[in-house]
Amino acid sequence: MINEISISMGLKYMSELEYEIINNKIICSSVGLQAGVDEAGRGPVIGPMIMALFETRVENIPRLEELGVKDSKKLSPSIRKKIFNELINHENRIIVAKIPPKIIDEWVINGNGLNALEAHVTVEMIRKYNVCSDVIYVDVPSNVTSYKNYLARYIAESGIDDKNIRVDIKAEEKWVVVATASIIAKVIRDKEIENIKKIIGFDVGSGYPSDPRTKASLGILLREFPDFVRKSWKTVKKTIKSETNTTLDNFLQ
């Protein structure tokens, strides 16, 4: 059961897309640079989606393999944290974008969708921090062709030079730099969920719709902490309908 006594009323969550550079030890005059981009938290109903860009010299890739870098889903939380802590002390560049539920909802509701949002954020990370890799590998959740079109559109709009960007489904299984980005994104996403739990005072689970703790917390989150929830998700609407026999809009009034 959720302890409603522990709740502090009126707490807000970030409402704007936030970019952060965690490590910046890359010199653009260096030769043989590679970068990878991946996300964590695309499917959850609670909390942000995190995108990470990892840039390093090609000669450093064997060291990443020695650290045990692979797709983050194949690693335990403790191993991911260990690798993350190693990465922030190495010669590389780590750029992170935190995309809150409010922004996700806006892109879903206006019809652009998550693929367009991810492509937009990828280009913004490249532009804001002058990513200068010879090649940038990007994990694509689905539909490679449309994702390439989104990237081309946002690159043209941003005014940056055309980049050698290679996209593929399950790119984290093919390129070490993408797997590294997936680890970074997952560690930060996990930290965000832990922060949310501390802020609101109860356990919301993993944030995924299939998690019973997450489903059990949706009603009170929507009443007291709506900024933490992706209201465009069908799970939210179905949960409110089944529990209260009303629409989400009426529930939030």
DAFENRA-V284736 format. One record per residue. PSI is psi in degrees with one decimal (999 if undefined). OMEGA is omega in whole degrees, 0 to 359 (999 if undefined). NEAR is the number of other C-alpha atoms within 12 Angstrom. Layout:
psi = (PSI | PSI)
omega = (OMEGA | OMEGA)
near = (NEAR | NEAR)
This chain:
psi = (145.4 | 130.4 | 99.3 | -20.0 | -26.7 | -5.0 | 134.2 | 122.6 | 148.1 | 8.7 | 142.3 | 154.9 | 163.2 | 141.3 | -7.3 | 155.6 | 128.6 | 133.6 | 146.1 | 139.5 | 119.1 | -35.8 | 137.6 | 70.4 | 27.8 | 133.1 | 125.0 | -16.1 | -9.6 | 147.6 | 158.2 | 46.8 | 143.7 | 147.6 | 153.0 | 147.7 | 133.3 | 170.6 | 165.6 | 139.8 | 31.1 | -39.3 | -20.0 | 157.3 | -15.5 | 137.6 | 179.2 | 161.9 | 138.0 | 131.4 | 140.4 | 140.1 | 126.1 | 127.3 | 134.2 | 172.5 | 145.7 | -36.1 | -14.6 | -10.5 | -41.6 | -34.8 | -37.4 | -40.5 | -37.2 | -32.2 | -14.2 | 21.0 | 129.0 | 179.2 | 128.9 | -28.6 | -17.6 | 4.6 | 148.1 | 158.6 | -38.9 | -38.4 | -41.0 | -44.4 | -41.1 | -46.2 | -43.0 | -46.0 | -31.0 | -41.1 | -38.2 | -7.5 | 1.0 | 171.6 | 95.5 | -179.9 | 131.6 | 119.1 | 135.1 | 139.9 | 128.0 | 118.1 | 106.5 | 163.7 | -38.1 | -45.7 | -41.3 | -46.3 | -41.7 | -44.2 | -34.1 | -45.7 | -36.1 | -0.6 | -7.4 | -44.4 | 173.8 | -34.0 | -44.1 | -41.1 | -46.7 | -41.7 | -42.5 | -46.6 | -38.0 | -48.2 | -38.4 | -39.3 | -41.3 | -43.7 | -50.1 | -36.0 | 15.5 | 53.3 | 127.1 | 22.7 | 151.3 | -32.3 | 142.7 | 118.6 | 133.2 | 130.0 | 132.8 | 126.1 | -33.0 | 159.4 | 79.8 | -41.7 | -47.9 | -34.5 | -41.3 | -39.0 | -41.6 | -46.1 | -45.7 | -40.6 | -47.8 | -30.2 | -44.2 | -40.8 | -29.6 | -22.8 | 1.9 | 159.7 | 147.1 | 135.0 | 154.8 | 86.2 | 125.9 | 126.5 | 147.9 | 152.8 | 138.3 | 41.4 | -25.0 | -17.1 | -6.8 | -32.6 | 129.1 | -36.6 | -31.0 | -40.9 | -38.9 | -44.1 | -36.4 | -37.5 | -46.8 | -47.6 | -41.3 | -42.6 | -43.8 | -38.2 | -45.5 | -39.1 | -39.5 | -41.4 | -40.9 | -38.1 | -40.3 | -43.6 | -40.4 | -40.4 | -46.0 | -17.2 | 12.3 | 165.6 | 119.5 | 8.5 | -150.3 | -17.8 | -8.0 | 144.0 | -28.0 | -11.5 | 119.6 | -35.3 | -37.5 | -47.6 | -39.3 | -23.6 | -8.3 | -43.4 | -50.3 | -32.2 | -44.1 | -33.4 | -45.5 | -27.7 | 56.5 | -23.4 | -18.3 | -9.0 | 140.7 | 99.6 | -13.9 | -7.9 | 136.6 | -32.8 | -40.7 | -48.0 | -41.4 | -41.1 | -46.3 | -40.3 | -44.0 | -32.9 | -28.6 | -7.4 | 38.7 | 169.7 | 162.9 | -42.1 | -44.0 | -37.3 | -37.2 | -9.8 | 999)
omega = (178 | 180 | 185 | 180 | 184 | 187 | 173 | 186 | 170 | 180 | 182 | 174 | 182 | 184 | 181 | 178 | 184 | 176 | 180 | 173 | 186 | 180 | 184 | 183 | 178 | 175 | 187 | 176 | 178 | 178 | 176 | 178 | 176 | 177 | 177 | 180 | 175 | 182 | 170 | 178 | 178 | 188 | 184 | 178 | 182 | 173 | 186 | 163 | 180 | 172 | 181 | 173 | 180 | 182 | 180 | 174 | 182 | 182 | 179 | 185 | 176 | 179 | 177 | 179 | 177 | 178 | 180 | 181 | 172 | 179 | 186 | 181 | 181 | 182 | 176 | 178 | 181 | 178 | 178 | 180 | 180 | 179 | 179 | 181 | 175 | 185 | 185 | 177 | 184 | 179 | 179 | 173 | 180 | 179 | 183 | 172 | 176 | 185 | 186 | 179 | 181 | 181 | 178 | 180 | 180 | 182 | 178 | 184 | 181 | 174 | 179 | 176 | 185 | 180 | 178 | 179 | 180 | 179 | 178 | 181 | 177 | 180 | 179 | 177 | 179 | 183 | 185 | 188 | 173 | 177 | 190 | 181 | 176 | 178 | 179 | 180 | 185 | 174 | 182 | 182 | 181 | 172 | 183 | 184 | 181 | 179 | 177 | 179 | 176 | 180 | 180 | 180 | 184 | 174 | 179 | 181 | 184 | 181 | 178 | 177 | 177 | 184 | 175 | 183 | 178 | 183 | 178 | 173 | 183 | 181 | 180 | 177 | 185 | 184 | 184 | 181 | 177 | 176 | 178 | 178 | 180 | 177 | 180 | 181 | 182 | 179 | 182 | 175 | 179 | 178 | 179 | 179 | 177 | 177 | 178 | 180 | 180 | 183 | 187 | 172 | 174 | 187 | 178 | 181 | 183 | 184 | 180 | 184 | 182 | 182 | 181 | 179 | 178 | 180 | 181 | 184 | 188 | 183 | 182 | 176 | 181 | 179 | 190 | 184 | 186 | 181 | 183 | 190 | 174 | 188 | 179 | 181 | 180 | 180 | 181 | 182 | 180 | 181 | 180 | 180 | 183 | 185 | 186 | 181 | 176 | 179 | 179 | 180 | 179 | 180 | 184 | 181 | 999)
near = (14 | 22 | 14 | 18 | 11 | 16 | 22 | 17 | 17 | 15 | 19 | 21 | 30 | 22 | 22 | 19 | 27 | 23 | 25 | 23 | 28 | 26 | 26 | 25 | 21 | 30 | 20 | 21 | 13 | 20 | 16 | 21 | 30 | 38 | 46 | 53 | 52 | 49 | 48 | 43 | 40 | 34 | 26 | 36 | 41 | 50 | 47 | 45 | 45 | 43 | 48 | 49 | 53 | 55 | 53 | 43 | 32 | 27 | 18 | 23 | 31 | 16 | 22 | 31 | 19 | 13 | 25 | 26 | 36 | 31 | 32 | 36 | 24 | 18 | 23 | 19 | 20 | 16 | 23 | 33 | 27 | 20 | 32 | 33 | 19 | 23 | 34 | 24 | 16 | 25 | 25 | 38 | 40 | 42 | 44 | 42 | 41 | 40 | 42 | 38 | 38 | 30 | 33 | 41 | 32 | 24 | 26 | 22 | 19 | 14 | 14 | 20 | 25 | 35 | 30 | 31 | 37 | 43 | 37 | 32 | 39 | 48 | 40 | 33 | 39 | 43 | 25 | 22 | 29 | 25 | 40 | 34 | 34 | 24 | 29 | 37 | 40 | 49 | 42 | 35 | 30 | 21 | 18 | 22 | 17 | 22 | 32 | 32 | 19 | 28 | 34 | 27 | 19 | 28 | 26 | 18 | 16 | 21 | 16 | 22 | 18 | 23 | 30 | 23 | 31 | 28 | 36 | 27 | 23 | 27 | 30 | 34 | 26 | 21 | 35 | 40 | 47 | 45 | 44 | 55 | 49 | 46 | 50 | 49 | 41 | 40 | 36 | 37 | 37 | 31 | 25 | 30 | 36 | 23 | 20 | 31 | 28 | 17 | 23 | 31 | 25 | 28 | 31 | 39 | 26 | 30 | 39 | 30 | 30 | 19 | 20 | 17 | 22 | 33 | 32 | 27 | 38 | 43 | 33 | 32 | 43 | 30 | 25 | 25 | 33 | 35 | 32 | 42 | 44 | 41 | 39 | 29 | 30 | 21 | 28 | 38 | 29 | 21 | 29 | 29 | 19 | 16 | 19 | 16 | 14 | 17 | 19 | 28 | 16 | 14 | 25 | 21 | 10)
